[in-house]
Amino acid sequence: MARTSDDLGLLGLYLREIGREPRLTKDEETSLAQAIERGRRASAELRSQSEVLTPSRRGALEEAAAEGERCRHRFIRANLRLVVAVARQWTGSGLALADLIQEGNLGLMRAVERFDYRRGFRFSTLATWCIRQAIARAVANNGRLVRLPVRTGEALLRTLKEQRRLAERQGGSPSLAAVAAGSGQRPEEVARLLQLAPEPVSLSETVGEDGRELGAAITDVTATSPADAAFSAELSAEVIRLLGLLDSPDREVMSLRFGFADDEPWSLEAIARALGLSRQTVRQSQARALRTLRRAALASPGARELLAI
């Protein structure tokens, strides 16, 4: 709670600070943009021809570059309130206002770099578009646990705002038709967007009065866990490999004796009858096969780990 209060205090201080910066007139925007452009050209010349410049020329270029940088900072500071105005339109999108402002400031910086005073437009036209693009991209990437496309996220935010506005005015839950009419969308589109509104719920979230986690409440206790399934698959593959080391008669006896053939263990008498052997022969075959399998298992690190021997 203390951290949240500190954040709000810092945000209020920031808003008061940028409010003191005077707005720019169109002539001032043009003058600053020209100085920024001269500064860019000077910086480019300094980088490309630094070794052949005279001291006087170098000093003039460095001064022009520094002046361009100062003008760029002035241009940005004078338009920080525009960022806040645009960011406030995205409240409720999943990002805090401070984060929205930070992303919008990045868009403002890009707008300053792209502004062309020769076109005759006010800077705010380009800046508003760049700020919105930066904020929309940040909301799409970070505003939700499950990412939505930028346009879908904007439409969802517009729908939710209209839904809240109507709910506050009417004192109840507004109909899809009313939300659609207020947001300029079709009712079926509003219904689809509202299905995307709920945020995913963590399986670690507690539910019920006993404080159980959601994951425990919806767990299928009859299902085989992935770990057990993987262990069973590895164990079966290792057993099949070991059985392949036996001679054919011994392998057949072991398959029947331990249920590898039909998932049902056979008795020695049943195996003897099925194979036309004596019970003693079947017992000797089993003993011989077990000795062979034990030696092979002890010689294999993977088998020792799976069989815990």
C-alpha positions as CSV (number, residue, x, y, z in Angstrom):
1,M,0.0,0.0,0.0
2,A,2.8,2.4,0.8
3,R,4.4,1.7,-2.5
4,T,1.2,2.5,-4.3
5,S,0.8,5.8,-2.4
6,D,4.4,6.7,-3.3
7,D,3.8,5.9,-7.0
8,L,0.7,8.1,-7.0
9,G,2.6,10.9,-5.2
10,L,5.4,10.8,-7.8
11,L,2.8,10.8,-10.6
12,G,1.1,13.8,-9.2
13,L,4.5,15.6,-8.9
14,Y,5.2,14.7,-12.5
15,L,1.9,16.0,-13.7
16,R,2.4,19.3,-11.9
17,E,5.9,19.6,-13.3
18,I,4.9,19.2,-16.9
19,G,1.9,21.5,-16.4
20,R,4.3,24.4,-16.0
21,E,5.8,23.9,-19.5
22,P,4.3,26.5,-21.9
23,R,2.6,25.2,-25.1
24,L,4.2,25.9,-28.4
25,T,2.8,28.0,-31.2
26,K,2.9,26.9,-34.8
27,D,5.8,29.3,-35.4
28,E,7.7,28.0,-32.4
29,E,7.2,24.4,-33.6
30,T,8.6,25.3,-37.0
31,S,11.6,27.1,-35.4
32,L,12.4,24.2,-33.1
33,A,12.0,21.7,-35.9
34,Q,14.4,23.7,-38.1
35,A,17.0,23.8,-35.3
36,I,16.6,20.0,-34.7
37,E,17.1,19.4,-38.4
38,R,20.3,21.6,-38.4
39,G,21.5,19.7,-35.4
40,R,21.0,16.3,-37.1
41,R,22.9,17.5,-40.2
42,A,25.7,18.9,-38.0
43,S,25.9,15.6,-36.1
44,A,26.1,13.6,-39.3
45,E,28.9,15.8,-40.6
46,L,30.8,15.5,-37.4
47,R,30.6,11.7,-37.6
48,S,31.5,11.4,-41.3
49,Q,34.2,14.1,-41.7
50,S,35.6,14.6,-38.2
51,E,39.2,14.1,-39.4
52,V,39.2,16.8,-42.0
53,L,37.3,19.6,-40.2
54,T,39.0,22.8,-39.3
55,P,38.7,23.8,-35.6
56,S,36.3,26.7,-36.4
57,R,34.1,24.4,-38.5
58,R,34.1,21.7,-35.8
59,G,33.1,24.3,-33.2
60,A,30.2,25.5,-35.3
61,L,29.0,22.0,-36.0
62,E,29.2,21.0,-32.3
63,E,27.3,24.2,-31.3
64,A,24.6,23.4,-33.9
65,A,24.3,19.8,-32.7
66,A,24.0,20.9,-29.1
67,E,21.4,23.5,-30.0
68,G,19.4,20.9,-31.9
69,E,19.5,18.5,-28.9
70,R,18.3,21.3,-26.6
71,C,15.5,22.1,-29.0
72,R,14.5,18.5,-29.2
73,H,14.2,18.3,-25.4
74,R,12.1,21.5,-25.4
75,F,9.8,20.1,-28.1
76,I,9.3,16.9,-26.1
77,R,8.7,18.7,-22.8
78,A,6.1,21.1,-24.3
79,N,4.1,18.1,-25.5
80,L,4.2,15.8,-22.4
81,R,0.7,17.0,-21.5
82,L,-0.6,15.6,-24.8
83,V,0.8,12.2,-23.8
84,V,-1.1,12.3,-20.5
85,A,-4.3,13.3,-22.3
86,V,-4.0,10.3,-24.7
87,A,-2.9,7.9,-21.9
88,R,-6.0,8.7,-19.8
89,Q,-8.1,7.3,-22.6
90,W,-6.5,3.9,-22.0
91,T,-7.2,3.6,-18.3
92,G,-8.7,0.2,-17.5
93,S,-6.7,-1.5,-20.2
94,G,-4.6,-3.5,-17.8
95,L,-1.6,-1.1,-17.5
96,A,-1.2,1.5,-14.8
97,L,-1.5,5.2,-15.9
98,A,2.2,5.7,-15.2
99,D,3.1,2.8,-17.5
100,L,0.8,4.2,-20.2
101,I,2.4,7.6,-19.9
102,Q,5.9,6.1,-20.2
103,E,5.0,4.2,-23.4
104,G,3.3,7.3,-24.7
105,N,6.4,9.3,-24.1
106,L,8.4,6.9,-26.3
107,G,5.8,7.5,-29.0
108,L,6.2,11.2,-28.6
109,M,10.0,11.0,-29.0
110,R,9.4,9.1,-32.3
111,A,7.0,11.8,-33.4
112,V,9.6,14.5,-32.8
113,E,12.1,12.6,-34.9
114,R,9.6,12.2,-37.8
115,F,8.0,15.6,-37.7
116,D,8.3,17.5,-41.0
117,Y,7.5,21.2,-40.6
118,R,7.4,21.7,-44.4
119,R,4.0,19.9,-44.6
120,G,2.3,22.7,-42.8
121,F,0.5,20.6,-40.2
122,R,0.6,21.1,-36.5
123,F,2.8,18.7,-34.6
124,S,0.0,17.4,-32.4
125,T,-1.6,15.6,-35.5
126,L,1.4,13.4,-35.9
127,A,2.2,13.2,-32.2
128,T,-1.3,11.9,-31.3
129,W,-1.1,9.1,-33.8
130,C,2.4,8.1,-32.7
131,I,1.5,8.2,-29.0
132,R,-1.7,6.1,-29.6
133,Q,0.3,3.5,-31.6
134,A,2.9,3.2,-28.9
135,I,0.4,2.8,-26.1
136,A,-1.8,0.4,-28.1
137,R,1.3,-1.8,-28.8
138,A,2.2,-1.8,-25.1
139,V,-1.3,-2.7,-24.0
140,A,-1.4,-5.5,-26.6
141,N,1.9,-6.9,-25.4
142,N,1.7,-6.4,-21.7
143,G,-1.8,-5.4,-20.7
144,R,-3.2,-9.0,-20.6
145,L,-1.8,-12.4,-19.8
146,V,-3.1,-13.7,-23.1
147,R,-2.1,-11.3,-25.9
148,L,-4.8,-9.8,-28.1
149,P,-4.2,-8.2,-31.5
150,V,-3.9,-4.4,-31.3
151,R,-7.2,-3.7,-33.1
152,T,-9.1,-6.3,-31.1
153,G,-7.7,-4.9,-27.9
154,E,-8.8,-1.3,-28.8
155,A,-12.3,-2.6,-29.7
156,L,-12.5,-4.5,-26.4
157,L,-11.5,-1.4,-24.4
158,R,-14.0,0.8,-26.3
159,T,-16.7,-1.8,-25.6
160,L,-15.9,-2.1,-21.9
161,K,-15.9,1.7,-21.4
162,E,-19.3,2.0,-23.1
163,Q,-20.6,-0.9,-20.9
164,R,-19.4,0.9,-17.8
165,R,-20.8,4.2,-18.9
166,L,-24.2,2.8,-19.5
167,A,-24.2,0.8,-16.3
168,E,-23.4,3.9,-14.3
169,R,-26.2,5.8,-16.1
170,Q,-28.9,3.1,-16.0
171,G,-27.9,1.5,-12.7
172,G,-27.9,-2.0,-14.1
173,S,-26.4,-4.3,-16.7
174,P,-26.9,-2.8,-20.2
175,S,-28.1,-4.9,-23.1
176,L,-25.8,-5.9,-25.9
177,A,-27.9,-3.8,-28.3
178,A,-27.3,-0.7,-26.1
179,V,-23.6,-1.3,-25.8
180,A,-23.3,-1.9,-29.6
181,A,-25.2,1.3,-30.4
182,G,-23.0,3.3,-28.1
183,S,-19.7,1.9,-29.3
184,G,-20.6,1.8,-33.0
185,Q,-20.4,-2.0,-33.4
186,R,-22.8,-4.8,-34.2
187,P,-24.4,-6.7,-31.3
188,E,-22.7,-10.0,-32.3
189,E,-19.3,-8.3,-32.4
190,V,-19.9,-6.9,-28.9
191,A,-20.9,-10.4,-27.7
192,R,-17.7,-11.8,-29.2
193,L,-15.5,-9.1,-27.6
194,L,-17.1,-9.5,-24.2
195,Q,-16.1,-13.2,-24.3
196,L,-12.5,-12.1,-24.4
197,A,-12.8,-9.7,-21.5
198,P,-12.3,-12.1,-18.5
199,E,-8.7,-12.5,-17.6
200,P,-7.2,-16.0,-17.2
201,V,-7.3,-17.3,-13.6
202,S,-4.2,-18.8,-12.0
203,L,-4.4,-22.4,-10.9
204,S,-2.7,-21.3,-7.6
205,E,-5.6,-19.0,-6.7
206,T,-7.5,-20.1,-3.6
207,V,-11.2,-20.9,-3.9
208,G,-13.8,-21.8,-1.4
209,E,-13.9,-21.5,2.3
210,D,-11.3,-24.1,2.9
211,G,-8.7,-22.2,1.0
212,R,-7.9,-24.9,-1.5
213,E,-6.1,-23.9,-4.7
214,L,-8.1,-23.9,-7.9
215,G,-5.7,-26.5,-9.5
216,A,-6.4,-28.9,-6.6
217,A,-10.2,-28.4,-6.9
218,I,-10.3,-29.3,-10.7
219,T,-7.7,-32.0,-10.7
220,D,-8.8,-35.3,-12.1
221,V,-7.6,-37.8,-9.5
222,T,-8.3,-40.7,-11.8
223,A,-6.0,-39.5,-14.5
224,T,-2.4,-40.6,-14.8
225,S,0.1,-37.8,-14.1
226,P,2.4,-36.8,-16.9
227,A,5.4,-37.9,-14.8
228,D,3.9,-41.4,-14.2
229,A,3.0,-41.8,-17.8
230,A,6.5,-40.9,-18.9
231,F,8.0,-43.2,-16.4
232,S,5.7,-46.1,-17.5
233,A,6.6,-45.5,-21.1
234,E,10.4,-45.5,-20.4
235,L,10.0,-48.6,-18.2
236,S,8.1,-50.5,-20.9
237,A,10.6,-49.6,-23.5
238,E,13.5,-50.8,-21.3
239,V,11.7,-54.1,-20.5
240,I,11.1,-54.8,-24.2
241,R,14.8,-54.1,-24.8
242,L,15.9,-56.5,-22.1
243,L,13.5,-59.2,-23.3
244,G,15.0,-58.9,-26.7
245,L,18.3,-60.2,-25.2
246,L,16.8,-63.6,-24.4
247,D,16.6,-66.7,-26.6
248,S,13.3,-67.2,-28.2
249,P,12.0,-70.1,-25.9
250,D,13.0,-68.2,-22.7
251,R,11.5,-64.9,-24.1
252,E,8.2,-66.6,-24.7
253,V,8.2,-68.2,-21.3
254,M,8.9,-64.8,-19.6
255,S,6.3,-63.0,-21.7
256,L,3.6,-65.4,-20.6
257,R,4.8,-65.8,-17.1
258,F,4.7,-62.0,-16.3
259,G,1.8,-61.0,-18.5
260,F,3.7,-59.2,-21.2
261,A,1.8,-61.1,-23.9
262,D,-1.8,-60.4,-22.9
263,D,-1.6,-58.4,-19.6
264,E,-2.5,-61.5,-17.6
265,P,0.3,-63.6,-15.8
266,W,0.2,-67.3,-16.6
267,S,1.0,-70.1,-14.1
268,L,3.8,-72.5,-14.7
269,E,1.3,-75.3,-15.4
270,A,-0.6,-73.2,-18.0
271,I,2.7,-72.3,-19.8
272,A,3.8,-75.9,-19.8
273,R,0.5,-77.0,-21.3
274,A,0.5,-74.2,-23.9
275,L,4.1,-74.9,-25.0
276,G,4.0,-78.6,-24.7
277,L,6.8,-78.6,-22.1
278,S,7.2,-80.1,-18.6
279,R,6.6,-77.9,-15.6
280,Q,10.3,-78.4,-14.6
281,T,11.5,-77.3,-18.0
282,V,9.4,-74.1,-17.8
283,R,10.8,-73.4,-14.3
284,Q,14.4,-73.9,-15.5
285,S,13.7,-71.6,-18.5
286,Q,12.3,-68.9,-16.1
287,A,15.3,-69.1,-13.8
288,R,17.8,-69.0,-16.7
289,A,16.0,-65.9,-18.2
290,L,15.9,-64.1,-14.8
291,R,19.7,-64.6,-14.4
292,T,20.3,-63.2,-17.9
293,L,18.0,-60.2,-17.4
294,R,19.5,-59.4,-14.0
295,R,23.0,-59.3,-15.5
296,A,21.9,-57.2,-18.4
297,A,20.0,-54.8,-16.1
298,L,23.0,-54.4,-13.8
299,A,25.2,-53.6,-16.8
300,S,22.9,-50.8,-18.0
301,P,22.8,-47.4,-16.0
302,G,19.4,-46.6,-17.5
303,A,17.9,-49.9,-16.4
304,R,19.4,-49.7,-12.9
305,E,17.8,-46.2,-12.5
306,L,14.4,-47.3,-13.8
307,L,14.3,-50.6,-11.9
308,A,15.9,-49.1,-8.8
309,I,18.5,-51.9,-8.5
